[in-house]
Amino acid sequence: MRHVLRCTLLVIALFGTAASAQRAPNPAAVDSFVTAQMARRGVPGLSLAVIQDGRVVLSKGYGVVEAGGTTPVTTSTLFQAGSISKSVAAAGALRLVEQGKLALDTDVNRTLTGWTLPASALTTTKPVTLRLLLAHSGGLTVHGFPGYAADARVPTLTQVLDGTPPANTPPIRVDIEPDSRWRYSGGGYTVMQQMMLDVTGRAFPELMRDEVLARVGMTRSSFEQPLPAVLAATTATAHTSRRRPVPGRWHLYPEMAAAGLWTTPTDLARFAIEIQRAYAGASSRLISPAMAKQMLTEHKQGDGLGVFVRGTGRTLTFEHGGRDEGFDATMQALAETGQGVVAMINSNDNSGMMGRITRFIAREYGWPTASTYFPPSAAEVRLTAEQLQPFVGRYEMSNNNMASISVTNGRLTSVSDGFPDEEFIALGGDRFVSADRDLRLAFSRGADGEVTSLARTAGGQERVVPRIGPPFARLPRQADVDPAITRTIEEALRALAKGGPETAALQTLTAGARRAFSQAGPWRQVEGLRAIAFVAEQRVAGRGLERHDFAVDRIRYYTATTGDGERSLLIWVTKDGLIADFDAVDD
């Protein structure tokens, strides 16, 4: 009993009693909020773990393993962690640093033996180092990886690094001066994976199992790609943003360090707790306290070593999000207070749902970073659906960031993936306020009464954004007066479906679009493209609309028949007839 008491006092000393000064958290309230959010967004399954006072206090599964099925998600159901894999892999690399097998600030080519990062004039004075790879500052290409279908040929790690078939992403190379600026690069973590293999001579899943997963108690986790049958039988099925199961149930990721971890929220919570304990000086089981301090210190633009960091003192937070084909995840933890949350879903979801769940838990469990915002419901002005219709449409919220607004259950809502997202309360006078956060919208109308723009105010800063046009379904059908550009667009879409060199060679794209899409791999939105059909064209010159640094003159609307059904596409075209961007939308 005295041993238990000493451990309890140690936890209190390390993490405090954040919840003691407020009412006790209500797990039932969390359940209600989570299930309501899932219903709003049509998410099949979700798994959750909450950390309080340095331990997991809530671990629960919601929904089902596959849409339309009856098998429930449990706390043992495996999800792909996406880019949260980077945080766990980074801890493994930092362990190797402390063992003297890797060095944080040595040229990576002094370590690499199974492959070499090609020399460049950009690296003559500033070499690429492990520290820069971990902090996304090494100047390397390839943002992320789409993975490989279960029945596809999977490349070796060297083939991924060099972008050679059957790899579906470009070569991983240095194309900006190392440490000159921050740019997210899954490619950098793939180089790190090769470094770890070279210095240990061990398979990556085995290495990570022994050096990280087993040491932390992540007994339900594995970097194996593909999973052995006994673990594969306990996985959730991945779903696209349209809530359709991914063929083969999920994708394979030879880029294990960047995207290959299978895990549960409870296991990831154990990982976060171990980082908290190391940071507090209470454990060296995974990494030393000194190394934990380095891991949670900002290097550039909020990036530490394998995690993103923000705040100081009791508000210091380390976090990472994750996305693989059909899976999304979030991990947030406070370094000093022993609090945190991990949530994983078996769907790609482009909404604010995960943020809303995290904010709700932060408030319920008394985080020092919890929002104090409550919507002014008493001031709500009830408007009919007809009165709300003028505000419906698409808006350019920021450069290359489009948002859709619709009406759901008598309230104005943003729309993402075809599902309602954020709700807005009407205050009268064409003014609205978010029901979720401190965000206000004020719409402006032209002389004819049509809404032309909105002013968006958040964090005390106002930005006026133009209305692009109506929802896809409300567009009046037009005759295609420029069939030549339609043919050009169809050719470009077929190249985008293949990705890599096919996209890089497209001279019908602007330089910015060519650069962005060639680095992103195949565009899954048009995979299996069969045909496109013109719907309408809208002239938008003079509205200040840009895509990938090029001014947009017109937007052309198409429906596309793809392997995932019919898609609605917006094609952004410059005055010179070059394609500046592609968007797949769901009204």
N, C-alpha and C positions, 0 to 999 in steps of 0.2 A: 504493500500500500504506500509506504514511504517513497518507493521508486516511482510509482505512478504520480505521486504528488510532486516530486522533484521535476519530472518531465512536464507536468502541467504548468508549474511555475516558470520553467524555462521557456515554454511557448509564449506565456504571457509576457515575459521579459523581452523576448525577441520581437513579438508582433503586436503587443498591446491588446486592449480589449475594445476594439472599434465599435462593436455592437452593444457594449454594456451601457452606453449612455443613451441609447434609444430603445424603442420597442423591439421586441424579439422579431426576427424575420419570419415571414409567413410563407412556408413552402407551398401551401395551397394557392396563394395569390400568384406565385410564380407559375404553377401549373396552369391556372386560368389564363394568364397573360400569354404564355407560350402557345397553348392550344389555339387561342384566338388568333394569334399572329400566323400560325401555320394554316389555319382555315382561310384567312384573308389571302394568303399567298399561294395556296394550293400545294404546299410542301408535303411530300409523302411521309418523311420520317425525320426525326431530330433526336439527338442525344446531347445531354447537358451534364456538366459538373461544375459545382460552385465551391470555391475555396474560402474559408473563413478561419481566422486565427491559426493559419498555417496547416490546416487539414481540410480534407474533402468533407463537406457537411451535407451536400446534396448531389446525388448521382441518379439520373433518371433517363429513361427512353420514352419517346412519344411517337405515335403514329406507327407506320408499317414499313417493312423492309423494301417493299416494292408497291408502286401505285396499283390499286385494284386488288392487291393481295390481302391476306389476313395475318401473316406472320408479323408479330409486333417487334418494334425496335426495343432492345434491352440494353442494359449497361455493358453487355459483352459484345454487342454488335460492332463489327469493324467497319470503319469509314476510311477513305483516303484523306490524308491530311493536306495534300497539295503543298503549298510553299511553307507551311509550318514545318515540313520536313527539314527546311534549311536551318531552323533554330536548333533542332535536335542534332542534325549533322554537324552544325557549328560547334556544339558542345563536345562532340567527338573529336573534332579537329583540335580544339583547345586542350583537350586531355593529351593529345599527341604532342602538342607544344610543350606542355608541362613535363612530359616524359622525355623531352629532348629529341623527339623524332621529326618534328616539324619546327619551323621558325616563323614567327609572325612577320618579320620585316626583311626577309631574304628573298631575292629574286626566285620566283617559282621554278624557273628552269634549272636552278641548282638542285632542286628536289625531284623534279619530274624525270623519270627514266623510261617509262613505257610509252611516252608521247612527249612532244616538245611544243610549247607555245611559239608559233612562228615569230621570228625577230621582226621588229618594225622600227622605223625611224622615230616613232612616238615613244619607244621604250629605252632609247639610248641614254637618256639622262635620268629617267625615273622608271625603274623596273616595276613590273607587276609583282605584288607580294600577297601572301595569304591574308594579311590584315585588310588590304584593299579589296580582295575578293569577298571577304566576309562582310565588308561595309559597302558593297556595290559601288566601289570607286575605282576599280581597276581599269575602266575604259573598255570592257569587253562587250561583245555583241550577244544577241539572242536573249530577249526578255524572258520568255517562258517556253514551255513545251506542251504540245497538244496530246502527247502520248500515242500509243499504238493500239489499234483494235485487237481484241483477243485472238483473232485468227490471222493477224498480219505478221509479216516478217519483222522481227525486232532487231535493230542494229546493235552492234557492239558499242562499248563506250568510246572507243577510238573513232568509229564511224560517226557517232554523234558529234564528237569534238571537231572532226574535219568536214562534217556536213555531206558525207558521201552515202550513196544508196546502201541500205534502204532508209537512212535517216530522213526525217521529214522537216528538218530545220536547217538553216544555213550554217556554214562553218563558224566556230567560235573563235573570234579574232579580236585583237586590239584595234579599235578605229578612232579612239580619242585618247589624248594624253592621260596616262594613269594619274589618279588623284587630282585631276583638274576640275572635275565635277562629279556629282552623284548621278548614276543612272542604273536602274534596277537591271540585274543580269543573272538569270538562272544559269546562263552559260558559265559565269564565273564560278558558281558552286559545282558545276560539272568538272571544271578544271580541278577544283579542290578535291572532288571525289577521286580523280585520277592520282592526285598527290598522296592521298591517304592509302590508296592501293599500293602505290610504288614504295612507300616507306615501311609498310607492314607486310606486304606480300600476302595479304589475306583478302578473301572475298568481302565486299562491303557489308552485306547483311550480317555476316558472321562477326565482323569487326565491330559493327554498331551494337549488335546484341550483347557482346561481352563488355565493351567499353562504356556503353551508355544505358541501353534498355534494361539489362539485368541489374545494373548497379542502382538504378532508380526505382525498380519495382514495376517497370512497364511490361508486365507479364503477358498482356494481350496485344503486343505491338511487334511489327516486323517490317524490315525493308526488303523482304524477298519479293522479287518480281519475275515470274508470277508467284503467287502464294501457293504453298502446299495445300493439297485438297482438304485437309482437316481444318485449316484456317479459312480457306475459300468458302467453305460451307457456312461460315458464320458472318459473312459480309452483307452489307446493305447493297442494293442495286443502285447504280448511278442513274440519274435522270437529267435530261437536258433542261434548259430554261423553259421549254414548252411542256415540261413534266412528262416527257416520254422516256421510257427506259432506254439506256444506251445499249446498242447491240453488243451482245457478249457480256452484258452486265457492267463492265467497266473497262478502262484502258490499262495498258501496261506502260511502265515508266523505267527504262534503263537508266534515266537520269535520276538515280535514287536519292542522292544528296539534295537535289533541288525539288523533287516532287514525289518520291517513291515510298513514303511511310504509310503503312496501314496501322491504325491505332483506334483508341477510344478516347472520349473526353476525360474519363477518369485517369487513364494513363498519362495523358498530356498534363493533367492537373498535377500528378505526381512529379512530372518533370519540372513544372513551374515552381512547385514547392521546394524542390531541391535547389533551384537557382536562388530562390528567396533565402533559404537557409545558408547557402554559400555566401551570398551577399552580406548576410547578417553576421558572418564569422562563426557560424554554428556547425558547419559541415565542410569537409573536403572530399566527400564521397565521390563526387563527379568532377568538379573543378575546385581549385582553391579559392578562398575569399578574395585574394588579390586578383586572380583571373576573372572572378565574377564581377569585380569592380570594373575591369577593362571591358568585359562583355556588355555591361550596362552603361557605359560612357559613350556619349554621342561622338561619332567620328565626323559625319557630314550629313546635313539635312535630316536629323532625327534618327539616323541609322547608327546602331551600336555594332557589335560583332555577332551577327546572326539574329538579332532582334531589333525592332524599332523602339526607341525610348522617348519619353516626354515627361515633363514635370521634374520637380526636385523634392528632396526630403520625403515627407509622408505621401506626397503625390507622385513620386517617381514610378512610372509605369513602363513595363516592358511588354511587347505585344508582337503578334504577327497574324496575318490572315493567310488563308490557303484556298486554292482552287485547282482541282483536277477536272477532267471531263466528267461532269455529272455529280461532283461533290464540292461543297463549300465548307469552310471552317473558320473559326476565330478563336484566338487565345489572347487573353489580357490578364495581367497580374500586377499588383502593386508590390514593389520591391521591399518596402519596409513594414507594411501593415499586415502581411500574411493573408491578403485577400485576392480573389481572382475568379475568372470564369472561362470555361472552354465550351463552345457549342459547335456541333458538326451536323450537317444536313446532307441527305442523299439527293441533292438537286443543285444545279447552278441557279442562283437567284441573284438578280441584279438590283434588288431593292434595298431599302434601309432596314429590313427586318432584323438582321443580326445586331445592328446597332441599337435598335429599340429594345431588344431583349437584354443586351448588355447594360443599357442605361437603366432599365427597370430593376435588374438585379443589383446594380450599384446602389440605387436608392434604397431598395429593400434591405440590403445588408450593410448599409451605412458606410459606404466607401467615402474617403475624404474628397474624392473627385466627383462624387455623385451630383447630378444636375438638380438644381432647386427649382426648375421651371415647372409650372403647372398652367395648363391652358385656361384662358378666361372664359369658361363655359357659360358663366352667367350673362356675359355680354353678347352671346350668340344671337344673330338675326336669322330667323328661319326663311330660307329662300326655296322656291319650288324648283323642280328639275328644269323647267322651262326658263326660269330666271338665271339658272346657272349655266345654261348652254353657251352663251356668248364667250365664256372664258375657256371653253374646251378647245384644245389644239396642241400644237407643238411649239416649244419655246427654246431658244438658244441660251441656255443658262450661263454658259461660258464658252470660250473658244473650243470647238470640237466636243461639246458636252450638251446634248439635246435632251429635253425632258418633255413628257406628254402629260397633259392634264385632262381629266374626264370627270364624270359624275357617277358616284356609287352610293346607293342607299340614301339619296337625298343630300349628300355632301360632296363638295369638290375634293377630288383626290388626284395625286400624281399616279401615273401608271407605269409599271415596269413588267416586262415579259408578258403583257396582256392581263396582268392581275393588278388590283388596287394596291397602292403602296401607302403613301403618307396622306393623312386626312387633314383638311383645312376647315376651320370654323369661320363662318361669315360674320363680319363685324359691321356690314353696311357700307355704302359708298364705294363699292367695288374693292373693299379691303378684306383680307382674310389673314388668319393666324393659324400656325400649325398646331395640331392637337398633340404632337409628340415632342416638339423642341421649340426654342426661341427663334422662330423664323416667321417673317411677315411678308405678305404679298399684297401689292397695290397695283391694280390693272389700270391701263390708260386706253382711251378710246379715240378714234379718229372722228372727223366731222360727220361721217355717216353712221356713227354709233358703234362701228365694229372695233373690237379690241385689237390694238396694234402692238402693245408691249406690256410688260409688267416690271415693277420695281421690286426687287428682292432684297430684304433687309435681314441680315444675320450678324450677330456679334457687333452690332452698332454700325455696320458698314452696309451701305445701300449700293446696289448695282442694277441698272436698267437693262433689260434684255428684250430683244425683239421677238414677236410672235412669228413663227415660220409659216404656219398655215394650219389648215383643218386636219382632223384625223383622216386616216387613209380611207375609211369607209364612206366619208362624206365628200370625197373628191368627185366632181363631175367628170365622167368619161370624156376623153378627147381623142381626136384622130391624131395619129403619129405623123407630124409634118417633117420629121427628121429621121427616117428609117436608117440612115447611114450611122448615126450615133448609136442607135439601138443595136446594130450589128457589132459596133465597137465595144459597147458595154457588155454584150453577151460573151464576146471573146475574152474580155477582161475577167468576167466572172468565172469562166471556165478555167482560166489560169489561176485565179485566186483559190479555187477549189483544190488545186494541186499544190500551190505554195512554192516557197523556195525559189530556185532559178527561174521557174515559169513566170513568177510574179516580177522578179528583178529585171526581167527582159522586156517588160511591157512599156513601150514608149508612149502609149496612149494615156498613161497616168502622169500626174505631176510628179516632180522629183520627191516631194514630201510624202505623197501617197505611196510611191514606189518603195521608198525607204521603210516606211512604217509597215506595209503589208508584207514585204519580202522578209522581214525579220520575225514576223509573227507566225510563220508556218501556214499550213492550209487554213482557209477561212471556212470553218465548220458550218456556217450559216447556209452555204450554198453547196455543200457536199452532195454529190449525186445529182447535180443540176441537169434538168432535161430541157427546159425551155423558159423563156421569159415573155411576158406580154405587157405592152405599154398601157399605162392608165392615164397619166396626165403630166403636164409640164408646168412649172411655176417659175416666173421670173422674179429673182430676189436681188438683183443688182442694186446697190445703194443702201442695203440694210446692214452692212458691216459684217456679213457672214463670211467666215473663213474655214477652210479645212486643210490641215497640215501645211499651214503658212501660205496658202494661196486663196485669193479672193474668189468667192463663188458668184457666178452670174445667173445660174438657173438650177433648179432641182427637178429631176425627172423621176417619176414614180412608176414602178413596175410590180407585177406579181411574178413570182418565180416558182416553178414546179421543181422541187428538190427531193432528195431521198427522205427528208423529214417532213414531207408534205408541202403545202403551198406557203410561201413566204412573201411578205410585203417588203419591198426594197426602195430606199431612197438613194439616188445617185446624184452626187454633187459635181457640177460641171463648171469649168472656168469659162471666161469670155473667149479664150482660144480653143475651146472644145476639148480640153484635157479633163480627165476624171480626177477630181480632188479627193473624193471619199466615197465609201459605200456604207450604208446602214441598213440592217434588217430590223424591222419594227413590228410590234404587236400593239394595235390600238386597244 
